[in-house]
Amino acid sequence: MKLIDTHSHIYSDEFKDDIEEIISNCKNVNIQKILLPNIDSESIPKMNRLVQAFPEMCVPMMGLHPTSVKENYQEELENCKEWLAKNKYCAVGEIGIDLYWDKTFIKEQQIVFDTQINWALEKELPIVIHARDSFNEIFEILEAYRSRNLKGVFHSFTGNVEQANKAIDLGFLLGINGIVTFKNAGLDKTIETISLDKLVLETDAPYLAPVPKRGKRNESSYLIHIANKLAEIYQVSLSEVAKKTTANAEKLFNI
């Protein structure tokens, strides 16, 4: 059995004192790859150091996170573009639109998202979408690329069944993390109508730790709890969940 955490920020400062243990914990539960989404120019050196330290396990992405889109977005975009040109990445991410915290830069977020989609198409890479309070805005942009063979993941999917099917219809997989274990989130009821073939697993560490670790700092090894929850939802074995979600991730990210 092997598992892939398709979305983890274990390069962040929260892990600087025990990263060796974090990686060891992953190996103990058969996690063989950890995909690292970028945030902005400040996160790139940290991400690079982690990839250099654990090249067999850690796989980087490159992109500008929507909450980092501010007045200097063009400078940030140029920085990401330069890195994308000189290094190998498994995806353009994490990108998208976030209207939960602040709507000040919605137009700029849309421009940045659209720009990075075009990078992905040029590089033939998938995109990893951050969509918070922004499904309609995201779908509107993606519709323009329906015939362009754009692919990727709706990271930390929390939408309803209609939104799930819309994302899948547009050629995307759904990233399922610890939210699926939260009692009142309702995500378990949503995804039980969706084929396991359309899902990948993620932690979003250090955020959104799954039950029974909820409230603690999340880490990639906790992916096992998410996989176990999916086995319960779909009434299949843990090995079957691992087999299908890992195959989905390997194919999408070409890893």
Buried (B, 14 or more C-beta within 10 A) or exposed (E): BEBBBBBBBBBBEBBEEEBEEBBEBBEEBBBBBBBBBBBBBEBBEBBBBBBEEBEEBBBBBBBBBBBBBEEEBEEBBEBBBEBBEEEEBBBBBBBBBBBEEEEEBBEBBBBBBEBBBEBBBEBEBBBBBBBBEBBEBBBEBBEEBEEEEBBBBBBBBBBEEEBBBBBBEBBBBBBBBBBBBBEEEEBBEBBEEBEBEBBBBBBBBBBBBBBEBBEEBBBBBBBBBBBBBBBBBBEBEBEBBBBBBBEBBBEBBEB
